[in-house]
Amino acid sequence: MPLLGVDGQPHHYVAIRAEITQRKLLEENNAQMVAELLAANHELSEFAYVVSHDLKAPLRGISSLASWLATDFGEQLGTEGREHVALIDSRVKRLSALIDAILASSRAGRQNDNATPVALQPLVSNVIELLAPPQHIRVEIISELPSLMIEAVKIQQVFQNLISNAIDFCDKPEGRVTVDCIPDAAAWHFSVADNGPGIEPKYFERIFGLFQTLTSRDDRERTGVGLALVKKIVELERGAVWVESTVGSGTIFPSPSRTRRARKPRELPEDRTMTPQQHILLVEDDEIDAMTVRRTLKELGAQNPLDRATDGERALVFLRDPANPRPGLILLDLNMPRMNGIEFVTEIKKDAALRIIPVVVLTTSKEEGDRIAAFSNNVAGYMVKPVDYPQFVSVMALIRKYWITSLTPP
């Protein structure tokens, strides 16, 4: 830096030297740590997704086989044998619920920029309807609920866990659960209250811990993840949640909180309804899952011939062979070898002759990314395979009821 004299000419120079090597090294180190953390989080998400699928598939098979044993060989099994089969089935459902809860907890920690305006009044009303409380329990929204900028799935999980807990633990002949909201200048104060058995003060912190329950899992099938998930979501939204309770008089969970375009139903070509003669193509690599679909369709009285391909590549070969019958419906798994379900549906939507065939995804995955990818390729439906066989039959009944009355391509 020059120092000028009275004549305006530089007479002296001052040099300033700063050592920034350490700062640069620190910045580079921080950038590397952030990159490694992002990579680790991505790998963890992929690991959780794959493990959940690979665990759920055999669980669903065990549940189906246990249900078939009880149905087909109940008399030969005897009372004790049937009890043992029922015990196997209940443990399978417990593990399935635990896997779902762990995945939900993992997803809750992801910071996504998917916040949209969410109207809580219809959302909570839908939650109550889905939970279907028994007749002796009344669930009410006692004040007008606002709209929040938040991920809809996350706030739905909060209310669903709190309300379902209140319903499940009700010990009164006339149960009452209320959802309330009181605004102030700083926040919205939500609460879910009930007149159930209440909680002792010494457990107020414990109940928000992961895998913590206050009752035996043999008495009540609980994962111990619900309230931990509620706490995690609320705190990620810069809120807080706690419990206020008197034993025998009920419980209140207060929670202050800060403040997609609807998809048009897919129109099928107006041709004809699906007939019993039209084939169904099942794209599924798991043998027991394929057996389950066949047995379910038989139980439902469906006469449609069922063809099967064990991965997307084989399904494309089948569809492109003019000697094979054109299916009226494709039931598609997602996680398969060689070519997965998303890759398969992407390919057939490029083919003018194949893209008119309705595709219903039938999968273990509850991942939002899979649903978005599937509907981006114009699938006709997305159904999650339940572990419980009777529930699987109900899911298949919905699919069949819809497609035997829907217009399908020729």
C-alpha positions, 0 to 999 in steps of 0.5 A, a space after each residue: 500500500 503506497 503512502 503519498 507525500 505532499 506532492 502526491 507521489 508515493 514516498 513509502 510503501 507498507 506491505 501487510 502479510 497475513 498467514 491464512 494457510 491454517 484457515 484454508 486448511 480448516 475450510 477444506 477440512 470442513 468442506 470434506 467433513 460436510 461431503 462425507 456426512 452427506 454421503 454417509 446420510 445418503 448411504 444410511 437412507 439407502 441401507 434403511 430402504 434396502 434392509 426394510 424391503 429385504 426384512 419385510 419380504 420374508 416376514 410377509 411370507 411367514 405371515 401368509 404361510 402361517 395364515 394358510 396353515 391355520 386355514 387349511 390345516 386348522 383341525 389337524 393342528 388342534 387348539 395348541 397348534 393353532 395358538 402357536 401359529 397365532 403366536 408366530 403371526 403376532 410376532 411377525 406383525 410386531 417385527 413389521 411394525 417395528 421396522 416401519 417405526 424405525 424407518 419413520 424415525 429415520 425419515 423424520 430426521 431428514 431435512 427436506 425443502 418440501 414444506 407447503 401450506 397444509 390445512 390442518 382441519 381436513 388433515 386431522 379430520 382425515 386422520 381421525 377417520 382413518 383411525 376409526 375409533 370405536 363407538 365408545 370413544 369420541 374424538 373431537 376437534 374443539 377449535 378451528 385448526 390453522 394452516 401451516 408451512 410444513 411437510 404434510 406427512 410429518 404433521 400427519 404423523 404427529 397427530 396420528 401418533 398422539 390420537 392413536 395413543 389416546 384411543 388405544 389406552 382408553 380405559 373408560 366406558 365413555 372415552 373422549 379425545 380432543 384436539 385443540 389449538 390456541 394461537 398467541 403472538 409467537 406460536 400456535 399451541 396445539 394439544 391432544 387431550 384424553 380422559 384415559 388412565 393418565 401417566 405418573 410424573 416419573 414417566 413424563 420424560 421416559 415416554 418420549 424415549 425411543 423404544 420406551 413403553 409403559 406396558 408389556 408388548 404382550 399386553 399391547 402391541 406397541 413399538 415404543 417409537 410413536 412419541 419419540 417420533 412426535 418429539 423428533 418432528 416437533 423439535 425439528 420444526 423448532 417447537 416443543 412437546 411435553 406431557 401434562 397428566 394426572 393418574 386416573 384423570 387423563 393426559 394432555 400433550 401440548 405442542 407449540 409450533 411455528 408457523 402438491 398440487 392435487 393430482 388429477 385422477 388418471 383417465 383410462 381410454 374409454 373402451 370396455 371394462 375388464 373381463 374375466 378373460 383378460 390376463 393379469 401380468 404380475 411382475 414379482 421376484 418373490 415366490 411367496 409373494 407370487 403365491 400370495 397374489 394367486 391365492 388371494 385372487 382365487 379367494 376373491 373369485 377372480 377368474 383372470 389368468 395370471 401370468 408372471 415375470 420375475 423382473 422388469 426385463 423378463 416382463 418387457 420380453 413377455 409384453 413385446 412377444 406377439 404370441 403372448 396375451 395382452 394383459 388388462 392390468 399389470 401388478 408391479 413390484 419395485 425392488 427386483 433384480 436386473 430391472 426394477 419396477 421404476 425402470 420397467 414402468 419408465 420403459 413401457 411408458 415410452 412404448 405407444 403400444 404398451 403405455 395404455 396398459 394400466 399399471 398398479 404398483 404393489 410394493 413394500 416401499 412407503 418411500 415418498 421418492 418411490 411414490 413420486 417416481 411411480 406417479 411421474 410415470 403415470 401409474 394407475 395406483 400405488 398400493 403397499 403390501 401389508 405383512 398381515 395376510 387378511 389385510 393383503 386380501 383386503 388390498 387385493 379386493 380393492 384393486 380387483 373391485 376397481 378394475 372390474 368396474 373400470 374402463 380398460 384398453 383393448 
